[in-house]
Amino acid sequence: MAGAKMSAGQLVIFILAAALHLVAGYFYLASGLVAPLWGVALLMLIWLALAVWGYRNRHRPLVLLVPVVAAVAWFVILTAGETLFGWTP
């Protein structure tokens, strides 16, 4: 599918997923208010890996799971950081 043209529906789904993933990225960056630098670096690596995975699967509706997984991962990691390491604002 590399180089295959996207249909209009696929393009709309991909743009929606990308926009929502960018919104998730804002929260990942803002986590520096709570998490230490190494925690934010870990979060950004996860966010970037999800972005790459989403781009590679841009022809599938499954790409809409990328921002959902990003939101769940962000919540779980920050909650675990608070519980295990005492991350607080």
PyMOL Python script that loads the backbone (N, CA, C, O; Angstrom):
from pymol import cmd

cmd.read_pdbstr("""\
ATOM      1  N   MET A   1       0.803  -1.199   0.000  1.00  0.00           N
ATOM      2  CA  MET A   1       0.000   0.000   0.000  1.00  0.00           C
ATOM      3  C   MET A   1       0.846   1.262   0.000  1.00  0.00           C
ATOM      4  O   MET A   1       0.313   2.371  -0.051  1.00  0.00           O
ATOM      5  N   ALA A   2       2.152   1.098   0.056  1.00  0.00           N
ATOM      6  CA  ALA A   2       3.011   2.268   0.026  1.00  0.00           C
ATOM      7  C   ALA A   2       2.847   2.965  -1.320  1.00  0.00           C
ATOM      8  O   ALA A   2       3.009   2.344  -2.370  1.00  0.00           O
ATOM      9  N   GLY A   3       2.538   4.203  -1.286  1.00  0.00           N
ATOM     10  CA  GLY A   3       2.352   4.957  -2.509  1.00  0.00           C
ATOM     11  C   GLY A   3       0.938   4.896  -3.076  1.00  0.00           C
ATOM     12  O   GLY A   3       0.645   5.568  -4.065  1.00  0.00           O
ATOM     13  N   ALA A   4       0.061   4.109  -2.472  1.00  0.00           N
ATOM     14  CA  ALA A   4      -1.326   4.028  -2.941  1.00  0.00           C
ATOM     15  C   ALA A   4      -2.060   5.305  -2.551  1.00  0.00           C
ATOM     16  O   ALA A   4      -1.834   5.877  -1.485  1.00  0.00           O
ATOM     17  N   LYS A   5      -2.935   5.729  -3.440  1.00  0.00           N
ATOM     18  CA  LYS A   5      -3.717   6.943  -3.165  1.00  0.00           C
ATOM     19  C   LYS A   5      -4.767   6.651  -2.110  1.00  0.00           C
ATOM     20  O   LYS A   5      -5.348   5.567  -2.053  1.00  0.00           O
ATOM     21  N   MET A   6      -4.990   7.659  -1.275  1.00  0.00           N
ATOM     22  CA  MET A   6      -6.015   7.539  -0.245  1.00  0.00           C
ATOM     23  C   MET A   6      -7.342   8.027  -0.809  1.00  0.00           C
ATOM     24  O   MET A   6      -7.385   8.988  -1.578  1.00  0.00           O
ATOM     25  N   SER A   7      -8.418   7.360  -0.421  1.00  0.00           N
ATOM     26  CA  SER A   7      -9.744   7.837  -0.804  1.00  0.00           C
ATOM     27  C   SER A   7     -10.080   9.064   0.038  1.00  0.00           C
ATOM     28  O   SER A   7      -9.384   9.370   1.007  1.00  0.00           O
ATOM     29  N   ALA A   8     -11.131   9.751  -0.329  1.00  0.00           N
ATOM     30  CA  ALA A   8     -11.537  10.942   0.420  1.00  0.00           C
ATOM     31  C   ALA A   8     -11.890  10.587   1.862  1.00  0.00           C
ATOM     32  O   ALA A   8     -11.551  11.322   2.789  1.00  0.00           O
ATOM     33  N   GLY A   9     -12.567   9.467   2.044  1.00  0.00           N
ATOM     34  CA  GLY A   9     -12.931   9.038   3.398  1.00  0.00           C
ATOM     35  C   GLY A   9     -11.713   8.703   4.232  1.00  0.00           C
ATOM     36  O   GLY A   9     -11.643   9.064   5.407  1.00  0.00           O
ATOM     37  N   GLN A  10     -10.753   8.015   3.636  1.00  0.00           N
ATOM     38  CA  GLN A  10      -9.521   7.686   4.350  1.00  0.00           C
ATOM     39  C   GLN A  10      -8.759   8.949   4.734  1.00  0.00           C
ATOM     40  O   GLN A  10      -8.192   9.037   5.823  1.00  0.00           O
ATOM     41  N   LEU A  11      -8.751   9.914   3.840  1.00  0.00           N
ATOM     42  CA  LEU A  11      -8.060  11.171   4.108  1.00  0.00           C
ATOM     43  C   LEU A  11      -8.715  11.919   5.266  1.00  0.00           C
ATOM     44  O   LEU A  11      -8.019  12.449   6.132  1.00  0.00           O
ATOM     45  N   VAL A  12     -10.030  11.963   5.287  1.00  0.00           N
ATOM     46  CA  VAL A  12     -10.747  12.636   6.382  1.00  0.00           C
ATOM     47  C   VAL A  12     -10.468  11.939   7.707  1.00  0.00           C
ATOM     48  O   VAL A  12     -10.229  12.602   8.716  1.00  0.00           O
ATOM     49  N   ILE A  13     -10.496  10.617   7.716  1.00  0.00           N
ATOM     50  CA  ILE A  13     -10.225   9.857   8.939  1.00  0.00           C
ATOM     51  C   ILE A  13      -8.801  10.106   9.408  1.00  0.00           C
ATOM     52  O   ILE A  13      -8.563  10.303  10.600  1.00  0.00           O
ATOM     53  N   PHE A  14      -7.846  10.097   8.471  1.00  0.00           N
ATOM     54  CA  PHE A  14      -6.451  10.319   8.838  1.00  0.00           C
ATOM     55  C   PHE A  14      -6.241  11.724   9.398  1.00  0.00           C
ATOM     56  O   PHE A  14      -5.538  11.891  10.394  1.00  0.00           O
ATOM     57  N   ILE A  15      -6.839  12.730   8.775  1.00  0.00           N
ATOM     58  CA  ILE A  15      -6.689  14.111   9.253  1.00  0.00           C
ATOM     59  C   ILE A  15      -7.319  14.266  10.633  1.00  0.00           C
ATOM     60  O   ILE A  15      -6.753  14.934  11.499  1.00  0.00           O
ATOM     61  N   LEU A  16      -8.475  13.661  10.845  1.00  0.00           N
ATOM     62  CA  LEU A  16      -9.118  13.716  12.161  1.00  0.00           C
ATOM     63  C   LEU A  16      -8.245  13.054  13.222  1.00  0.00           C
ATOM     64  O   LEU A  16      -8.055  13.604  14.307  1.00  0.00           O
ATOM     65  N   ALA A  17      -7.716  11.876  12.909  1.00  0.00           N
ATOM     66  CA  ALA A  17      -6.853  11.171  13.862  1.00  0.00           C
ATOM     67  C   ALA A  17      -5.590  11.971  14.145  1.00  0.00           C
ATOM     68  O   ALA A  17      -5.149  12.048  15.292  1.00  0.00           O
ATOM     69  N   ALA A  18      -5.003  12.569  13.108  1.00  0.00           N
ATOM     70  CA  ALA A  18      -3.784  13.359  13.291  1.00  0.00           C
ATOM     71  C   ALA A  18      -4.053  14.595  14.147  1.00  0.00           C
ATOM     72  O   ALA A  18      -3.250  14.940  15.014  1.00  0.00           O
ATOM     73  N   ALA A  19      -5.174  15.257  13.905  1.00  0.00           N
ATOM     74  CA  ALA A  19      -5.521  16.446  14.698  1.00  0.00           C
ATOM     75  C   ALA A  19      -5.747  16.081  16.158  1.00  0.00           C
ATOM     76  O   ALA A  19      -5.287  16.788  17.055  1.00  0.00           O
ATOM     77  N   LEU A  20      -6.447  14.990  16.398  1.00  0.00           N
ATOM     78  CA  LEU A  20      -6.674  14.561  17.780  1.00  0.00           C
ATOM     79  C   LEU A  20      -5.375  14.123  18.446  1.00  0.00           C
ATOM     80  O   LEU A  20      -5.192  14.326  19.647  1.00  0.00           O
ATOM     81  N   HIS A  21      -4.476  13.527  17.675  1.00  0.00           N
ATOM     82  CA  HIS A  21      -3.186  13.121  18.236  1.00  0.00           C
ATOM     83  C   HIS A  21      -2.340  14.351  18.579  1.00  0.00           C
ATOM     84  O   HIS A  21      -1.591  14.328  19.556  1.00  0.00           O
ATOM     85  N   LEU A  22      -2.450  15.404  17.799  1.00  0.00           N
ATOM     86  CA  LEU A  22      -1.751  16.643  18.132  1.00  0.00           C
ATOM     87  C   LEU A  22      -2.287  17.246  19.430  1.00  0.00           C
ATOM     88  O   LEU A  22      -1.523  17.782  20.232  1.00  0.00           O
ATOM     89  N   VAL A  23      -3.592  17.158  19.630  1.00  0.00           N
ATOM     90  CA  VAL A  23      -4.178  17.630  20.894  1.00  0.00           C
ATOM     91  C   VAL A  23      -3.621  16.817  22.059  1.00  0.00           C
ATOM     92  O   VAL A  23      -3.283  17.371  23.105  1.00  0.00           O
ATOM     93  N   ALA A  24      -3.526  15.507  21.874  1.00  0.00           N
ATOM     94  CA  ALA A  24      -2.932  14.655  22.914  1.00  0.00           C
ATOM     95  C   ALA A  24      -1.492  15.069  23.167  1.00  0.00           C
ATOM     96  O   ALA A  24      -1.037  15.052  24.310  1.00  0.00           O
ATOM     97  N   GLY A  25      -0.765  15.442  22.112  1.00  0.00           N
ATOM     98  CA  GLY A  25       0.620  15.884  22.260  1.00  0.00           C
ATOM     99  C   GLY A  25       0.752  17.102  23.147  1.00  0.00           C
ATOM    100  O   GLY A  25       1.734  17.238  23.878  1.00  0.00           O
ATOM    101  N   TYR A  26      -0.226  17.988  23.089  1.00  0.00           N
ATOM    102  CA  TYR A  26      -0.220  19.158  23.975  1.00  0.00           C
ATOM    103  C   TYR A  26      -0.240  18.713  25.438  1.00  0.00           C
ATOM    104  O   TYR A  26       0.509  19.242  26.260  1.00  0.00           O
ATOM    105  N   PHE A  27      -1.090  17.750  25.759  1.00  0.00           N
ATOM    106  CA  PHE A  27      -1.163  17.262  27.131  1.00  0.00           C
ATOM    107  C   PHE A  27       0.111  16.535  27.530  1.00  0.00           C
ATOM    108  O   PHE A  27       0.550  16.620  28.677  1.00  0.00           O
ATOM    109  N   TYR A  28       0.701  15.823  26.585  1.00  0.00           N
ATOM    110  CA  TYR A  28       1.973  15.147  26.863  1.00  0.00           C
ATOM    111  C   TYR A  28       3.044  16.173  27.224  1.00  0.00           C
ATOM    112  O   TYR A  28       3.785  15.980  28.187  1.00  0.00           O
ATOM    113  N   LEU A  29       3.130  17.258  26.463  1.00  0.00           N
ATOM    114  CA  LEU A  29       4.121  18.298  26.759  1.00  0.00           C
ATOM    115  C   LEU A  29       3.808  19.021  28.064  1.00  0.00           C
ATOM    116  O   LEU A  29       4.716  19.361  28.822  1.00  0.00           O
ATOM    117  N   ALA A  30       2.539  19.254  28.323  1.00  0.00           N
ATOM    118  CA  ALA A  30       2.142  19.940  29.554  1.00  0.00           C
ATOM    119  C   ALA A  30       2.374  19.081  30.787  1.00  0.00           C
ATOM    120  O   ALA A  30       2.293  19.580  31.909  1.00  0.00           O
ATOM    121  N   SER A  31       2.658  17.815  30.600  1.00  0.00           N
ATOM    122  CA  SER A  31       2.927  16.922  31.732  1.00  0.00           C
ATOM    123  C   SER A  31       4.187  17.323  32.484  1.00  0.00           C
ATOM    124  O   SER A  31       4.419  16.852  33.598  1.00  0.00           O
ATOM    125  N   GLY A  32       5.001  18.185  31.891  1.00  0.00           N
ATOM    126  CA  GLY A  32       6.181  18.694  32.570  1.00  0.00           C
ATOM    127  C   GLY A  32       5.840  19.477  33.823  1.00  0.00           C
ATOM    128  O   GLY A  32       6.711  19.722  34.658  1.00  0.00           O
ATOM    129  N   LEU A  33       4.591  19.867  33.963  1.00  0.00           N
ATOM    130  CA  LEU A  33       4.157  20.550  35.182  1.00  0.00           C
ATOM    131  C   LEU A  33       4.021  19.584  36.353  1.00  0.00           C
ATOM    132  O   LEU A  33       4.010  20.002  37.511  1.00  0.00           O
ATOM    133  N   VAL A  34       3.918  18.299  36.053  1.00  0.00           N
ATOM    134  CA  VAL A  34       3.714  17.272  37.078  1.00  0.00           C
ATOM    135  C   VAL A  34       4.870  16.282  37.115  1.00  0.00           C
ATOM    136  O   VAL A  34       5.373  15.941  38.186  1.00  0.00           O
ATOM    137  N   ALA A  35       5.282  15.827  35.947  1.00  0.00           N
ATOM    138  CA  ALA A  35       6.280  14.764  35.850  1.00  0.00           C
ATOM    139  C   ALA A  35       7.688  15.342  35.726  1.00  0.00           C
ATOM    140  O   ALA A  35       7.864  16.459  35.239  1.00  0.00           O
ATOM    141  N   PRO A  36       8.691  14.579  36.169  1.00  0.00           N
ATOM    142  CA  PRO A  36      10.078  15.020  35.965  1.00  0.00           C
ATOM    143  C   PRO A  36      10.464  14.900  34.497  1.00  0.00           C
ATOM    144  O   PRO A  36       9.720  14.339  33.692  1.00  0.00           O
ATOM    145  N   LEU A  37      11.624  15.427  34.161  1.00  0.00           N
ATOM    146  CA  LEU A  37      12.065  15.448  32.770  1.00  0.00           C
ATOM    147  C   LEU A  37      12.124  14.054  32.160  1.00  0.00           C
ATOM    148  O   LEU A  37      11.739  13.874  31.004  1.00  0.00           O
ATOM    149  N   TRP A  38      12.593  13.075  32.906  1.00  0.00           N
ATOM    150  CA  TRP A  38      12.681  11.718  32.353  1.00  0.00           C
ATOM    151  C   TRP A  38      11.289  11.148  32.077  1.00  0.00           C
ATOM    152  O   TRP A  38      11.110  10.380  31.132  1.00  0.00           O
ATOM    153  N   GLY A  39      10.312  11.518  32.892  1.00  0.00           N
ATOM    154  CA  GLY A  39       8.936  11.073  32.670  1.00  0.00           C
ATOM    155  C   GLY A  39       8.338  11.700  31.425  1.00  0.00           C
ATOM    156  O   GLY A  39       7.635  11.035  30.664  1.00  0.00           O
ATOM    157  N   VAL A  40       8.614  12.978  31.216  1.00  0.00           N
ATOM    158  CA  VAL A  40       8.119  13.667  30.025  1.00  0.00           C
ATOM    159  C   VAL A  40       8.808  13.102  28.787  1.00  0.00           C
ATOM    160  O   VAL A  40       8.175  12.935  27.745  1.00  0.00           O
ATOM    161  N   ALA A  41      10.105  12.808  28.898  1.00  0.00           N
ATOM    162  CA  ALA A  41      10.828  12.211  27.764  1.00  0.00           C
ATOM    163  C   ALA A  41      10.226  10.855  27.399  1.00  0.00           C
ATOM    164  O   ALA A  41      10.063  10.539  26.220  1.00  0.00           O
ATOM    165  N   LEU A  42       9.901  10.063  28.406  1.00  0.00           N
ATOM    166  CA  LEU A  42       9.257   8.766  28.155  1.00  0.00           C
ATOM    167  C   LEU A  42       7.900   8.961  27.483  1.00  0.00           C
ATOM    168  O   LEU A  42       7.570   8.262  26.525  1.00  0.00           O
ATOM    169  N   LEU A  43       7.132   9.895  27.979  1.00  0.00           N
ATOM    170  CA  LEU A  43       5.826  10.187  27.377  1.00  0.00           C
ATOM    171  C   LEU A  43       5.975  10.629  25.921  1.00  0.00           C
ATOM    172  O   LEU A  43       5.212  10.192  25.059  1.00  0.00           O
ATOM    173  N   MET A  44       6.941  11.482  25.649  1.00  0.00           N
ATOM    174  CA  MET A  44       7.119  11.966  24.282  1.00  0.00           C
ATOM    175  C   MET A  44       7.578  10.846  23.346  1.00  0.00           C
ATOM    176  O   MET A  44       7.208  10.836  22.172  1.00  0.00           O
ATOM    177  N   LEU A  45       8.375   9.912  23.847  1.00  0.00           N
ATOM    178  CA  LEU A  45       8.762   8.757  23.027  1.00  0.00           C
ATOM    179  C   LEU A  45       7.543   7.904  22.684  1.00  0.00           C
ATOM    180  O   LEU A  45       7.406   7.426  21.558  1.00  0.00           O
ATOM    181  N   ILE A  46       6.672   7.721  23.651  1.00  0.00           N
ATOM    182  CA  ILE A  46       5.440   6.964  23.408  1.00  0.00           C
ATOM    183  C   ILE A  46       4.563   7.701  22.406  1.00  0.00           C
ATOM    184  O   ILE A  46       4.008   7.088  21.495  1.00  0.00           O
ATOM    185  N   TRP A  47       4.436   9.018  22.571  1.00  0.00           N
ATOM    186  CA  TRP A  47       3.626   9.818  21.650  1.00  0.00           C
ATOM    187  C   TRP A  47       4.182   9.730  20.231  1.00  0.00           C
ATOM    188  O   TRP A  47       3.428   9.575  19.270  1.00  0.00           O
ATOM    189  N   LEU A  48       5.500   9.830  20.107  1.00  0.00           N
ATOM    190  CA  LEU A  48       6.127   9.755  18.791  1.00  0.00           C
ATOM    191  C   LEU A  48       5.948   8.369  18.169  1.00  0.00           C
ATOM    192  O   LEU A  48       5.675   8.258  16.973  1.00  0.00           O
ATOM    193  N   ALA A  49       6.098   7.325  18.962  1.00  0.00           N
ATOM    194  CA  ALA A  49       5.900   5.961  18.450  1.00  0.00           C
ATOM    195  C   ALA A  49       4.464   5.773  17.957  1.00  0.00           C
ATOM    196  O   ALA A  49       4.240   5.138  16.926  1.00  0.00           O
ATOM    197  N   LEU A  50       3.503   6.319  18.682  1.00  0.00           N
ATOM    198  CA  LEU A  50       2.106   6.239  18.245  1.00  0.00           C
ATOM    199  C   LEU A  50       1.884   7.032  16.956  1.00  0.00           C
ATOM    200  O   LEU A  50       1.119   6.611  16.088  1.00  0.00           O
ATOM    201  N   ALA A  51       2.551   8.174  16.833  1.00  0.00           N
ATOM    202  CA  ALA A  51       2.429   8.977  15.617  1.00  0.00           C
ATOM    203  C   ALA A  51       2.975   8.207  14.410  1.00  0.00           C
ATOM    204  O   ALA A  51       2.365   8.208  13.340  1.00  0.00           O
ATOM    205  N   VAL A  52       4.108   7.559  14.585  1.00  0.00           N
ATOM    206  CA  VAL A  52       4.694   6.769  13.493  1.00  0.00           C
ATOM    207  C   VAL A  52       3.777   5.606  13.139  1.00  0.00           C
ATOM    208  O   VAL A  52       3.531   5.335  11.963  1.00  0.00           O
ATOM    209  N   TRP A  53       3.271   4.922  14.164  1.00  0.00           N
ATOM    210  CA  TRP A  53       2.364   3.799  13.921  1.00  0.00           C
ATOM    211  C   TRP A  53       1.105   4.272  13.177  1.00  0.00           C
ATOM    212  O   TRP A  53       0.628   3.604  12.260  1.00  0.00           O
ATOM    213  N   GLY A  54       0.584   5.417  13.581  1.00  0.00           N
ATOM    214  CA  GLY A  54      -0.597   5.966  12.916  1.00  0.00           C
ATOM    215  C   GLY A  54      -0.318   6.326  11.466  1.00  0.00           C
ATOM    216  O   GLY A  54      -1.146   6.082  10.589  1.00  0.00           O
ATOM    217  N   TYR A  55       0.849   6.907  11.215  1.00  0.00           N
ATOM    218  CA  TYR A  55       1.192   7.269   9.838  1.00  0.00           C
ATOM    219  C   TYR A  55       1.336   6.022   8.970  1.00  0.00           C
ATOM    220  O   TYR A  55       0.907   6.013   7.816  1.00  0.00           O
ATOM    221  N   ARG A  56       1.929   4.991   9.514  1.00  0.00           N
ATOM    222  CA  ARG A  56       2.102   3.750   8.743  1.00  0.00           C
ATOM    223  C   ARG A  56       0.770   3.057   8.479  1.00  0.00           C
ATOM    224  O   ARG A  56       0.659   2.289   7.523  1.00  0.00           O
ATOM    225  N   ASN A  57      -0.235   3.307   9.299  1.00  0.00           N
ATOM    226  CA  ASN A  57      -1.548   2.699   9.135  1.00  0.00           C
ATOM    227  C   ASN A  57      -2.583   3.724   8.688  1.00  0.00           C
ATOM    228  O   ASN A  57      -3.768   3.588   8.992  1.00  0.00           O
ATOM    229  N   ARG A  58      -2.141   4.740   7.972  1.00  0.00           N
ATOM    230  CA  ARG A  58      -3.029   5.847   7.593  1.00  0.00           C
ATOM    231  C   ARG A  58      -4.132   5.435   6.637  1.00  0.00           C
ATOM    232  O   ARG A  58      -5.111   6.166   6.491  1.00  0.00           O
ATOM    233  N   HIS A  59      -4.010   4.305   5.989  1.00  0.00           N
ATOM    234  CA  HIS A  59      -5.035   3.859   5.041  1.00  0.00           C
ATOM    235  C   HIS A  59      -6.151   3.068   5.716  1.00  0.00           C
ATOM    236  O   HIS A  59      -7.128   2.698   5.065  1.00  0.00           O
ATOM    237  N   ARG A  60      -6.018   2.810   6.997  1.00  0.00           N
ATOM    238  CA  ARG A  60      -7.001   1.988   7.714  1.00  0.00           C
ATOM    239  C   ARG A  60      -7.792   2.844   8.701  1.00  0.00           C
ATOM    240  O   ARG A  60      -7.259   3.808   9.251  1.00  0.00           O
ATOM    241  N   PRO A  61      -9.040   2.504   8.926  1.00  0.00           N
ATOM    242  CA  PRO A  61      -9.826   3.219   9.948  1.00  0.00           C
ATOM    243  C   PRO A  61      -9.255   3.009  11.354  1.00  0.00           C
ATOM    244  O   PRO A  61      -9.570   3.762  12.276  1.00  0.00           O
ATOM    245  N   LEU A  62      -8.425   1.993  11.509  1.00  0.00           N
ATOM    246  CA  LEU A  62      -7.781   1.702  12.790  1.00  0.00           C
ATOM    247  C   LEU A  62      -6.948   2.882  13.291  1.00  0.00           C
ATOM    248  O   LEU A  62      -6.631   2.961  14.477  1.00  0.00           O
ATOM    249  N   VAL A  63      -6.594   3.801  12.384  1.00  0.00           N
ATOM    250  CA  VAL A  63      -5.785   4.957  12.751  1.00  0.00           C
ATOM    251  C   VAL A  63      -6.504   5.820  13.796  1.00  0.00           C
ATOM    252  O   VAL A  63      -5.859   6.573  14.525  1.00  0.00           O
ATOM    253  N   LEU A  64      -7.818   5.714  13.870  1.00  0.00           N
ATOM    254  CA  LEU A  64      -8.564   6.484  14.876  1.00  0.00           C
ATOM    255  C   LEU A  64      -8.278   6.015  16.303  1.00  0.00           C
ATOM    256  O   LEU A  64      -8.590   6.720  17.263  1.00  0.00           O
ATOM    257  N   LEU A  65      -7.692   4.841  16.443  1.00  0.00           N
ATOM    258  CA  LEU A  65      -7.328   4.357  17.773  1.00  0.00           C
ATOM    259  C   LEU A  65      -6.093   5.056  18.331  1.00  0.00           C
ATOM    260  O   LEU A  65      -5.872   5.043  19.542  1.00  0.00           O
ATOM    261  N   VAL A  66      -5.295   5.661  17.472  1.00  0.00           N
ATOM    262  CA  VAL A  66      -4.050   6.291  17.915  1.00  0.00           C
ATOM    263  C   VAL A  66      -4.302   7.352  18.994  1.00  0.00           C
ATOM    264  O   VAL A  66      -3.678   7.271  20.052  1.00  0.00           O
ATOM    265  N   PRO A  67      -5.180   8.342  18.786  1.00  0.00           N
ATOM    266  CA  PRO A  67      -5.386   9.331  19.850  1.00  0.00           C
ATOM    267  C   PRO A  67      -6.049   8.732  21.093  1.00  0.00           C
ATOM    268  O   PRO A  67      -5.832   9.223  22.201  1.00  0.00           O
ATOM    269  N   VAL A  68      -6.843   7.692  20.925  1.00  0.00           N
ATOM    270  CA  VAL A  68      -7.470   7.038  22.082  1.00  0.00           C
ATOM    271  C   VAL A  68      -6.408   6.347  22.918  1.00  0.00           C
ATOM    272  O   VAL A  68      -6.384   6.490  24.140  1.00  0.00           O
ATOM    273  N   VAL A  69      -5.528   5.596  22.262  1.00  0.00           N
ATOM    274  CA  VAL A  69      -4.434   4.918  22.970  1.00  0.00           C
ATOM    275  C   VAL A  69      -3.510   5.956  23.617  1.00  0.00           C
ATOM    276  O   VAL A  69      -3.021   5.749  24.727  1.00  0.00           O
ATOM    277  N   ALA A  70      -3.273   7.068  22.922  1.00  0.00           N
ATOM    278  CA  ALA A  70      -2.430   8.129  23.482  1.00  0.00           C
ATOM    279  C   ALA A  70      -3.045   8.706  24.754  1.00  0.00           C
ATOM    280  O   ALA A  70      -2.336   8.943  25.731  1.00  0.00           O
ATOM    281  N   ALA A  71      -4.342   8.931  24.749  1.00  0.00           N
ATOM    282  CA  ALA A  71      -5.013   9.483  25.934  1.00  0.00           C
ATOM    283  C   ALA A  71      -4.987   8.496  27.097  1.00  0.00           C
ATOM    284  O   ALA A  71      -4.730   8.880  28.238  1.00  0.00           O
ATOM    285  N   VAL A  72      -5.252   7.235  26.806  1.00  0.00           N
ATOM    286  CA  VAL A  72      -5.244   6.215  27.864  1.00  0.00           C
ATOM    287  C   VAL A  72      -3.830   6.051  28.427  1.00  0.00           C
ATOM    288  O   VAL A  72      -3.650   5.969  29.642  1.00  0.00           O
ATOM    289  N   ALA A  73      -2.831   6.003  27.548  1.00  0.00           N
ATOM    290  CA  ALA A  73      -1.447   5.849  28.002  1.00  0.00           C
ATOM    291  C   ALA A  73      -1.030   7.031  28.869  1.00  0.00           C
ATOM    292  O   ALA A  73      -0.389   6.847  29.903  1.00  0.00           O
ATOM    293  N   TRP A  74      -1.390   8.242  28.454  1.00  0.00           N
ATOM    294  CA  TRP A  74      -1.058   9.437  29.227  1.00  0.00           C
ATOM    295  C   TRP A  74      -1.659   9.363  30.634  1.00  0.00           C
ATOM    296  O   TRP A  74      -0.980   9.618  31.628  1.00  0.00           O
ATOM    297  N   PHE A  75      -2.933   9.012  30.696  1.00  0.00           N
ATOM    298  CA  PHE A  75      -3.610   8.929  31.985  1.00  0.00           C
ATOM    299  C   PHE A  75      -2.990   7.853  32.870  1.00  0.00           C
ATOM    300  O   PHE A  75      -2.740   8.088  34.052  1.00  0.00           O
ATOM    301  N   VAL A  76      -2.742   6.681  32.304  1.00  0.00           N
ATOM    302  CA  VAL A  76      -2.185   5.568  33.086  1.00  0.00           C
ATOM    303  C   VAL A  76      -0.780   5.904  33.577  1.00  0.00           C
ATOM    304  O   VAL A  76      -0.454   5.641  34.735  1.00  0.00           O
ATOM    305  N   ILE A  77       0.050   6.477  32.719  1.00  0.00           N
ATOM    306  CA  ILE A  77       1.425   6.781  33.113  1.00  0.00           C
ATOM    307  C   ILE A  77       1.461   7.869  34.175  1.00  0.00           C
ATOM    308  O   ILE A  77       2.224   7.764  35.135  1.00  0.00           O
ATOM    309  N   LEU A  78       0.651   8.909  34.021  1.00  0.00           N
ATOM    310  CA  LEU A  78       0.654   9.958  35.045  1.00  0.00           C
ATOM    311  C   LEU A  78       0.064   9.473  36.364  1.00  0.00           C
ATOM    312  O   LEU A  78       0.529   9.868  37.433  1.00  0.00           O
ATOM    313  N   THR A  79      -0.942   8.630  36.298  1.00  0.00           N
ATOM    314  CA  THR A  79      -1.507   8.066  37.525  1.00  0.00           C
ATOM    315  C   THR A  79      -0.497   7.153  38.205  1.00  0.00           C
ATOM    316  O   THR A  79      -0.340   7.202  39.425  1.00  0.00           O
ATOM    317  N   ALA A  80       0.186   6.325  37.430  1.00  0.00           N
ATOM    318  CA  ALA A  80       1.214   5.450  38.002  1.00  0.00           C
ATOM    319  C   ALA A  80       2.366   6.271  38.565  1.00  0.00           C
ATOM    320  O   ALA A  80       2.902   5.945  39.624  1.00  0.00           O
ATOM    321  N   GLY A  81       2.747   7.326  37.869  1.00  0.00           N
ATOM    322  CA  GLY A  81       3.815   8.204  38.367  1.00  0.00           C
ATOM    323  C   GLY A  81       3.444   8.870  39.682  1.00  0.00           C
ATOM    324  O   GLY A  81       4.280   9.011  40.575  1.00  0.00           O
ATOM    325  N   GLU A  82       2.199   9.272  39.796  1.00  0.00           N
ATOM    326  CA  GLU A  82       1.736   9.874  41.038  1.00  0.00           C
ATOM    327  C   GLU A  82       1.744   8.854  42.173  1.00  0.00           C
ATOM    328  O   GLU A  82       2.185   9.149  43.283  1.00  0.00           O
ATOM    329  N   THR A  83       1.252   7.654  41.882  1.00  0.00           N
ATOM    330  CA  THR A  83       1.167   6.613  42.895  1.00  0.00           C
ATOM    331  C   THR A  83       2.531   6.071  43.295  1.00  0.00           C
ATOM    332  O   THR A  83       2.822   5.930  44.483  1.00  0.00           O
ATOM    333  N   LEU A  84       3.354   5.770  42.324  1.00  0.00           N
ATOM    334  CA  LEU A  84       4.631   5.109  42.589  1.00  0.00           C
ATOM    335  C   LEU A  84       5.768   6.058  42.940  1.00  0.00           C
ATOM    336  O   LEU A  84       6.615   5.742  43.776  1.00  0.00           O
ATOM    337  N   PHE A  85       5.783   7.233  42.294  1.00  0.00           N
ATOM    338  CA  PHE A  85       6.911   8.134  42.446  1.00  0.00           C
ATOM    339  C   PHE A  85       6.561   9.461  43.105  1.00  0.00           C
ATOM    340  O   PHE A  85       7.442  10.293  43.322  1.00  0.00           O
ATOM    341  N   GLY A  86       5.296   9.667  43.424  1.00  0.00           N
ATOM    342  CA  GLY A  86       4.893  10.895  44.099  1.00  0.00           C
ATOM    343  C   GLY A  86       4.894  12.127  43.209  1.00  0.00           C
ATOM    344  O   GLY A  86       5.109  13.239  43.692  1.00  0.00           O
ATOM    345  N   TRP A  87       4.650  11.940  41.890  1.00  0.00           N
ATOM    346  CA  TRP A  87       4.592  13.095  41.007  1.00  0.00           C
ATOM    347  C   TRP A  87       3.381  13.943  41.377  1.00  0.00           C
ATOM    348  O   TRP A  87       2.251  13.455  41.357  1.00  0.00           O
ATOM    349  N   THR A  88       3.604  15.175  41.707  1.00  0.00           N
ATOM    350  CA  THR A  88       2.519  16.118  42.018  1.00  0.00           C
ATOM    351  C   THR A  88       2.888  17.476  41.463  1.00  0.00           C
ATOM    352  O   THR A  88       4.066  17.770  41.260  1.00  0.00           O
ATOM    353  N   PRO A  89       1.893  18.303  41.216  1.00  0.00           N
ATOM    354  CA  PRO A  89       2.196  19.658  40.711  1.00  0.00           C
ATOM    355  C   PRO A  89       2.855  20.526  41.762  1.00  0.00           C
ATOM    356  O   PRO A  89       3.171  21.686  41.495  1.00  0.00           O
TER     357      PRO A  89
END
""", "prot")
cmd.dss("prot")
cmd.show_as("cartoon", "prot")
cmd.util.cbc("prot")
cmd.orient("prot")
